[in-house]
């Protein structure tokens, strides 16, 4: 009992960890304000789902494409230095966005550019952030510190959207925003006029919160002293292209890994991408209020946290094999997803997203553990980069296509169609792939 308690007490008294924890949680909480405010801003300005899809693609695709390069930069330099640079860049970009918004000088092409630059910056900050913790706490404290960081991170996914949506709704002018939406459907208003009648103050304050969080976390990070860690000199000299190709070949030659990555790619395309477009549209349908969007996103975050907790309490709970559990849970998600276009009050959407988040959160822990067991340690970083690319690269492309598709279909048809296609993918995986044979040990029986 004492052995288990020492690591927790040890790293919680570590000033380096506390500085990193304070700044990291502040920054992650601030990110949720931009994730809520940016889609709402684009819809207020354009009233166009395709435009929203373009912005999400500009934010997500560069992040995914340059993430491997970002990892190479972090390996060659100090991750703290890389992280500091990205925080300064993001602080400046969000400050510019706030000024443009408050002076009614913002145009859509400016949002395109800012989204692109934020995506590029994030491509370097993600590998830097994931590389820092082993250089901040000692090896015996690493697992406990990781658990605390991931748990608090998920809490920000719950609280952040609620706080952001509430802030925008509190400071926004709902009456004029509604009139702006009606006018935007009938006429082509320019961005400056639109900003005069929509939720300008609330949106600007949301972006300012994220701007402040980056500046504050840069200050806390400057107080963190990194531990000296020996690096693999041979790996650092290896060409990025050759290392990436060897990782791709390994994952492709592993039948189970290849099958799962293709399956998860379909999930990202059919569910993750459409949800980025569907959630703001659903919030408009349920009240044209950013607070509703925050409620929906917060419910999904709370469900994910609940699912992760359940996975920790009941790590061996399975309905047959791990693979059959994955297929069953994805079927339930599809069935929950299909009727979402028919709901009429916010609490119904929040309840459904709470359930979807709980199911997905439970699988999140199991899938990550399976990949760690399936892949040799020397390949784990590259395998996880490929896994992250699936969701960070495919989802934005799917979001852009969904935005274009929404010119021809209704929101009800989008939810029903995506859920139905997911069921088809599950059936194909059940009948024609080895996924149902997945075991937690990571091998096919």
N, C-alpha and C positions, 0 to 999 in steps of 0.2 A: 504493500500500500504506500509506503514511504517512497519507494522507487518510482511509482507512478506520479506522485505528487511533486517530486523534486523538479522534473523538467518543466512543469507548468509554472511553478514558483520562480524557477530560474530565468526563463525567457521573459516572464512578465516583469522582472526587475531589470531587464536589459534595456538601458537607455536607447541603444541603437534601434532595437526592435520597437520600442514605444514611439520613437520619432517616426520610423517608417510606417507603423500602424496608424498613427494619427493622421499623417499626410495621405496615406493610401486610402483610408476610409473616407476622408473628406473629399478627395478627388473622385472616388467612385460614386459617392453620393451626388456630387456636382454633375457628373456625366449623365445621370438620369434626368436632370433638368433639361439638358440639351436634347436628349433622346425623345422627350415629350414635346419640347418647344419647337424643334426644327420641323417635324412633319406638320404640326399645327400652323406654323408660320407659312409654309409652302402652300398649304391648302387655302389659307386665308388670302394669300396673294394671287394665286392662280386659279383656284377652284377646278383644278385639273389633276386627275390621278396619275396621268402619264408624267407630268412634271414632277410630282412627288416621287415616282419611280426613278426618274433620272437622278434626282438629288440623292436618293438612297443608294443608287448604283455608284455614283461618284464618291460617296462616303465609304462604301464597302469594298468595291472591286480593287482600288489601289491598295487598300489595307491588306487584302488577301494576296495580291500578286507580288507585293514587295516585302511580305513578311519573312520569307526565307532570306532575302538580302538583309533585312533588318537583323535577323539572327546572326548572320555572318559579321555584320558590323559590331554587334554586341560582343561576339567572341573575340574580335580583334582589339576592341577598346574596353574601357571600363563601363559596365552597364549603368552605373550611377551617372556617369557623364552623359551617356546617350539619353537617359531618362530626363536629366535636367534640361537638355536642349529641347526635347519634345515638349516639356512643360512650359518653357518660355515661349515656344512657337504657338502652342495652343492658347496660352494666356493672351498673346498679341492678337491672334485671329478672332477670338471671342470678344475682346475689347473693341476691335474694329467693327464687328457685327453689331454690338450694342450701340455704338455711336451712329452707325448708318441707320439703324432702326429708329433711334430716338429723333434723328434729324429728318426722317422721312426721305432719305436719300438711297434707300436700298432697292436694288433691282434684282431680277431673277438670275441674271448672269453673275452677279456678285455672290449670290448664294451658291451657285454652281462652283465657283472658284474656291470659296471658303470650304465647302464640303470636300472638294478634291484635296485641298491642302491638309484638312483635318484627317482625312483618310490616309494620306501619305505619312503624316506624323505618327498616327496610331500604329502603322506597320512597323515602326521602330520602337515605340513605347511598349507594345505588348511583349516582344521577346526580352526587352530590357527589364520589364517588371517581373516576368516569370524567372529571370536569372538572378534577381537581387537577393531573395530571401536566403538561399544557401550561403550567401556572402555576408549576411547580417547576423544570423544566429548560428550557434554551434550545431554540429550534427545531431547530438542527442536531443536537441530542442526542435529540430526541423519539423517533425511530423506534427507535434502539438501546435507549433506556430502556423503551419499550413492549414490545419483544421480551423484555427481561430480566424485566419484571414479569409478563408473560403466561406465560413459561416457568416461573418460580418458582411462580406461582399454580397451574399444573397439577401441579407437584411436590407441593404441599400436598394436592391432591386424591388423590394416591397415598399419601403418608406419613400424612396426618391420619387417615383411616379405620382404617389398620392400628394406629396408636398409640392411637386412641380405643377400638377394639374390644379391643385387648390390655389396656389399662388397666382397662376395665370387667370383663373376664374375670378379670384378676389379682386385683382387689379384691372381686369378687362371690362369692356362695355358690352354686355351681352346683347343689348337691343341693337346697337349699331353694328355689332358683328353679324347678327342675323340678317340685318338689312344689307350688309356688304355681301353676304353669301347669296342672297336673292338677286342682288344687282349683278354679281359676278356671273351668274348663270345666264343673264339676259344680255349683258354688254361686256365688252372687253376693257375693263378698267386698268389703268396703269398702276404700277406698284406703289408709287408715292401716294396716290389718292386712296388706294386700298389701305395703306398703313394709317391713314388719318381716321379711318372708321372702324378698324378692327382692334384686336387685343394687343395694341402696341406696347403699352406700359407693362402689362403682365409678361409678355414675351421678352421684352428687354431685360426685365428684372430676372427672369429665369436664366437667360444667357449670362447675365452679370454674376449670378450665383456660381455658375460653372467656371466663369473667368476667375473669380476670386478663389475658388477651390484649387485651380491649377497654380495660381500664384502662391497660395498658402502652402500647398504640398511641395512646391519647389523650395520654399524656405525651410520646411521641416526636413526635407531630403538633404539639404546642405549640412545638417547637423549629424547625419548618419555616417559613421566610419565603417568602411568595408573591411571584412576579414580577408586575409591573404589566402588564396586558394590556388593550388597547383593546377595548371591547365595541361591538356593533352597537346603537346607540341606537334605531333604528327597530324592530328585532326585539324589543328589550326592552319597547317600548311596545305591541306587538301583543297583542291579547287571546289568552289561552291557548286558549279555545274555537275562535276563528277560525283560529289557527295549527294546531291539531290537526286541524280539519276540512279545511284545505287540504292537509295531509300525507296524510290518508286519501284524499282525492279523487285526489291525484297517484298514489298507489300503486294505487288501484282502476282508474284510467284507463289505466295501463300494463298491457297484457295479460299480459306475461310475469311482471311483479311480482305481479299479482293471482293468477295461476295458482300461482306458487311459494308465496305466503303461504297460500293455501288448502291446498295440498299439505302444507306444513310444519305447518299446524294439525292435519291428520289424523295426522301423525306424533306430534305432542305428545299428542294425545288417545289414540291407540292404543298407544303405546309408553312415552313419558315418564311419563305419569300412572300407568299400571298398574305400572311398575317401582318407583315410590315405595312401593307397598303390597307388591308381590311380593318385593322383596329382604329385608325383615325376616321375612316369612313363610318364605321359602326358608331363611334362616339358622336359624329355629326347626326346620324340617324336617330340616336337616343337622346338628343338634346342640344346639339351644336355647342357643346361646352367642353373646354379643355379639362375641367374637373372630372368629367365622365371618362375621358381618355386616361387620366391618371388613375382613376378607380379601376379600370379594366387592366391596365398594365400592373398596378399594384397587386391586384388579386392573383394574377398569373405569377408574380414574383413570390407572393406568400405561399401559393400552392407548391412552387418549386422548392422553397425552403422546407415546407412540410414533408414533401417527398424525399428530400435528402436526409432529413431527420429520421424518417421511417426506414430508409435504407441502412442507416447506421444502427438503429435499434434492432432491426430484423434483417441482417445482411444475407441470410440464407433462405429467405422467403422466396420460393419459386413455385410456379405452376408447371411442373415437369422440369425441363431443362431451362437454362438461361435463354436460349434462342426461342423456345416456345413462349416463354414469358414476355420477351420483347415483342413477338408477333401479336400476342393477345393484347398487350397494353396498347400497341399502335392501332389495333382494331377499335379498342375503346375510345382512343383519342379521335379517330376518324368519325365514329358515331356521335361523339360530343360536338365535333366541329361542324357537322352537316347542318344542324338546325339553327346555328347562331344567327343567320340572316333573318330569321323569323321572330326574334325576340323584340320586345317593345319597351322594356324598362331596364335601367342599368344594372339592377341587382341580379337579373337573370344572366346577363353576360358575365358579370363578376363571378357568379357561382360556377358557371361552365368553365371559365378560364382558371378558377381555383382548382377544379378537378383536373383539367388538362395539365396545369403546372405540377400538381402533385404526382401524376403518373409519369410525366417527363422527368421530374426531379429524382424519382426513385430509380429510373433507368440511367440517369446521368452518372451516378456513382458506380453502378454495376458495369456500365460500358467502359468507363475510364479504367476501372480495375482490370477488366478483361484485356484491354489493349496493353496495359503495363505487363501483364503476364504472358501475352501472346508474342510480344516483340522483344528481341534481344536488347539488353541495355544499350549497346552501341548504336542501335537503330531507333531507339525510343523517341529521341528528339525529332528526327525526320518523320517518323510515323505520326507523331502528334501534330506536326506542322501540316501534314497532308489532311489529317482529320479536321484541323481548324480551318484549312482552306475550303473544305467541303461546305461548311456552314457560313464562313465569312466571304467566300467567293461565289458560290452558287446562289445563295439567298438573295444578294443584291441584284443579280441578273434576273432571277425570278421575280423580284419586286418590280423591276423596270418593265418586264413583260406583262405583269399583272396590271400595272398602271395603264398600259396601252390597251389591254384586254377589257378593262372596265369601261371603255367607251362603247362596248358592244354588249356587255352582259350586266346583270344587276348584282347587287351585293349578295342577295339570297342565292343566286346561281353560283357565285364564286365559292361561298362556303360549302354548298351542297356538292358542287363539282369536285372541289379539292378533297373533301372527305371521301367521296366515292372513288376517286382515283387512288387514294391511299389504300382503301380496302382492296382494290385490284392489285396493287403492288404487294400487299401482304399475302394475298392468295397465291400470286406467282411465286413469291419467296417460299411459301409453305410447300407448294407442290413441286417446284423445280430448282430449289437451292438447298444447300446443307445448313442453312441458318438454324433450323429447328434442332440441329444436333450440337449447337454451341453449349459448352460447359464452362463453369466459372474458372476451371483450371486453364482455359484458353486453348484446348485441343479438341479435335473431332474424335468421337468414339466410334 
